[in-house]
Amino acid sequence: MTRPPTAAQRRVIEAADPVTGRLKGTEAQLAALVKRGLAFRHPRPPHDHFLTPAGHRIREGREATEAPAPAPRPEASASGVFAARVGGEDEVPDAGPVRVREVHSAWQGLLELRRMTNPDGATDRPCAWERTHLVQAAALALEAAGHRPAGPDGGGYRVRGTPQPDAVAVYEPDGAALRACAATLEGAGWQAGEHTEPRTRARYLLASPRRM
């Protein structure tokens, strides 16, 4: 890309689905984004348009020429945009039927994103978006499977970033629940191994997206 997108194009990018990157706009707007390398047209009907990784970086407020930054920790957003529960948030969203539907929809959207962006169309293996949003991706897999995220002062899982560029740590004080989290992540295409912190002796999972 040689110049930044126009204001109208930015509005289309910013209105994209936060999980799948699905775009809505006029044919001219979408074609211009494709030409700039910020979107692609899906080859299968209904031939919807989706953000490329460069388009996602524009949407997230970073320049399209930047290398992907380490995954930010997703927090509850004042804008109302969906964010997976990483555990331990100060403001906990309502856990009622609306949240259940939102989580289910987000997970189905992520599976569709895998199908569209993995070279072989595989849905059992994390895609590029997940590899640049590790904490949010792992948390979504856990929340979608029905695991309980930690509240401000209670048990449940907590997903946190690590110094390793391709791994997250999952904490859960209950041993059986921690092993269940490992099984869920492995079923979602992650590799998960159980470890012990030397200082606190707390057990945790080190999980990373599987590549094959």
C-alpha positions in Angstrom: 0.0 0.0 0.0 1.4 3.4 -1.0 -1.0 5.7 0.6 -3.4 5.5 3.6 -7.1 4.6 3.0 -9.6 7.3 2.5 -12.0 8.4 5.3 -14.8 6.4 3.6 -12.6 3.3 3.3 -11.6 3.6 7.0 -15.3 3.7 8.0 -15.8 0.4 6.1 -12.8 -1.1 7.7 -13.8 0.1 11.2 -17.3 -1.4 10.7 -15.9 -4.9 9.9 -16.9 -7.8 12.1 -14.3 -7.9 14.9 -13.9 -11.6 14.8 -14.3 -12.7 11.1 -13.3 -9.4 9.5 -16.4 -9.6 7.2 -16.9 -6.3 5.4 -20.0 -4.4 4.2 -19.8 -1.6 1.6 -20.4 -0.7 -1.9 -18.8 -2.7 -4.7 -16.5 0.2 -5.5 -15.4 0.5 -1.8 -14.7 -3.2 -1.5 -12.9 -3.4 -4.8 -10.7 -0.5 -3.7 -9.8 -2.2 -0.5 -8.9 -5.4 -2.4 -6.7 -3.4 -4.7 -4.9 -1.9 -1.7 -4.3 -5.3 -0.2 -6.6 -4.6 2.8 -9.4 -7.0 1.9 -10.0 -10.1 -0.1 -13.0 -11.5 -1.9 -13.9 -15.0 -0.9 -13.9 -17.3 -3.9 -17.0 -19.2 -2.8 -20.6 -17.9 -3.0 -21.9 -15.5 -1.7 -18.4 -14.0 -2.4 -18.3 -11.8 0.7 -15.3 -9.6 1.4 -13.1 -9.9 4.5 -10.1 -8.0 5.9 -6.6 -9.2 5.3 -4.1 -9.1 8.2 -3.0 -5.7 6.9 -6.7 -4.6 7.0 -7.0 -5.9 10.6 -4.0 -3.8 11.6 -5.6 -0.7 10.1 -8.8 -1.5 12.0 -6.9 -1.9 15.3 -5.2 1.5 14.8 -1.8 0.3 13.6 -0.2 1.0 10.2 -0.6 -1.6 7.6 3.2 -1.7 7.1 3.9 -2.7 10.7 4.8 -6.2 11.7 2.1 -7.8 13.8 2.6 -6.8 17.5 2.3 -9.3 20.3 -1.4 -10.0 21.2 -3.0 -7.4 23.5 -4.9 -8.6 26.5 -8.5 -8.3 25.6 -10.6 -6.4 28.2 -14.2 -5.5 28.4 -14.7 -2.8 25.9 -16.7 0.4 26.6 -17.7 0.4 22.9 -19.6 -2.8 23.4 -17.4 -4.8 20.9 -17.3 -8.5 21.9 -14.3 -9.6 23.9 -13.7 -13.1 25.2 -13.5 -13.5 29.0 -9.8 -13.9 29.9 -10.7 -14.2 33.6 -10.2 -11.8 36.5 -11.8 -8.7 34.8 -12.9 -5.9 37.1 -16.1 -5.5 35.2 -17.8 -8.9 34.5 -20.4 -9.1 31.6 -23.7 -10.6 32.4 -23.5 -14.4 32.0 -27.1 -14.8 30.8 -28.5 -16.1 27.5 -27.4 -13.0 25.6 -23.8 -13.6 26.5 -24.1 -17.3 25.6 -25.4 -16.4 22.2 -22.6 -13.8 21.7 -19.9 -16.4 22.6 -21.4 -19.0 20.4 -21.6 -16.6 17.5 -18.0 -15.5 18.0 -16.8 -19.1 18.1 -18.7 -20.0 14.9 -17.3 -16.9 13.3 -13.8 -17.9 14.3 -14.3 -21.4 12.8 -15.4 -19.7 9.6 -12.3 -17.5 9.6 -10.2 -20.6 9.9 -12.0 -22.2 7.0 -11.5 -19.2 4.8 -7.9 -18.3 5.7 -6.1 -21.5 6.4 -4.5 -22.6 3.2 -6.2 -26.0 3.2 -9.5 -24.7 4.7 -9.0 -26.6 7.9 -11.1 -25.7 10.9 -9.3 -27.8 13.4 -6.2 -25.7 13.5 -5.8 -22.0 14.6 -5.5 -19.4 11.8 -3.2 -16.4 11.4 -5.6 -14.1 13.3 -5.4 -16.4 16.4 -1.6 -16.4 16.2 -1.6 -12.6 16.5 -4.4 -12.6 19.2 -3.2 -15.5 21.3 -4.9 -14.5 24.6 -8.2 -13.6 23.1 -8.2 -16.7 20.9 -7.5 -19.2 23.8 -10.0 -17.4 26.0 -12.7 -17.7 23.4 -12.0 -21.4 23.0 -12.4 -21.9 26.7 -15.5 -19.7 27.2 -17.2 -21.2 24.1 -16.7 -24.7 25.6 -18.4 -23.6 28.9 -15.4 -23.2 31.2 -15.9 -20.7 33.9 -13.7 -17.6 33.8 -12.3 -16.3 37.1 -14.3 -13.4 38.7 -12.7 -10.6 40.6 -12.4 -12.7 43.7 -13.2 -16.3 42.8 -12.0 -19.5 41.1 -12.0 -20.1 37.4 -9.6 -19.9 34.5 -7.3 -17.0 33.8 -5.6 -16.6 30.4 -2.4 -14.5 30.4 0.3 -13.6 27.9 3.8 -15.0 28.4 7.3 -13.8 27.3 7.2 -16.5 24.7 5.9 -15.0 21.4 3.7 -18.0 20.5 2.3 -19.1 23.9 -0.2 -18.2 26.6 -0.5 -19.3 30.2 -3.8 -20.7 31.6 -4.3 -20.7 35.4 -7.0 -22.6 37.1 -6.8 -23.4 40.9 -8.8 -26.6 40.5 -6.6 -29.4 39.1 -9.5 -31.2 37.4 -10.7 -28.0 35.8 -7.2 -27.2 34.7 -6.9 -30.6 32.9 -10.3 -30.0 31.4 -9.1 -26.7 30.0 -6.1 -28.5 28.5 -8.5 -31.0 26.8 -10.6 -28.2 25.4 -7.6 -26.3 24.0 -6.1 -29.5 22.4 -9.5 -30.2 20.8 -9.5 -26.6 19.5 -6.1 -27.1 17.8 -3.7 -26.0 20.5 -0.8 -27.8 22.2 -1.1 -27.6 26.0 1.3 -28.9 28.6 1.0 -28.7 32.4 3.8 -26.9 34.3 4.5 -25.8 37.9 5.7 -22.3 38.8 9.0 -22.7 40.8 8.2 -19.9 43.3 4.5 -20.4 44.0 4.2 -24.1 43.1 1.0 -23.2 41.2 0.1 -25.4 38.3 -0.7 -23.9 35.0 -0.9 -24.7 31.3 1.4 -23.4 28.6 -0.5 -23.5 25.4 0.4 -22.6 21.8 -1.4 -22.9 18.5 -0.7 -26.1 16.6 0.7 -25.6 13.2 0.1 -29.1 11.6 
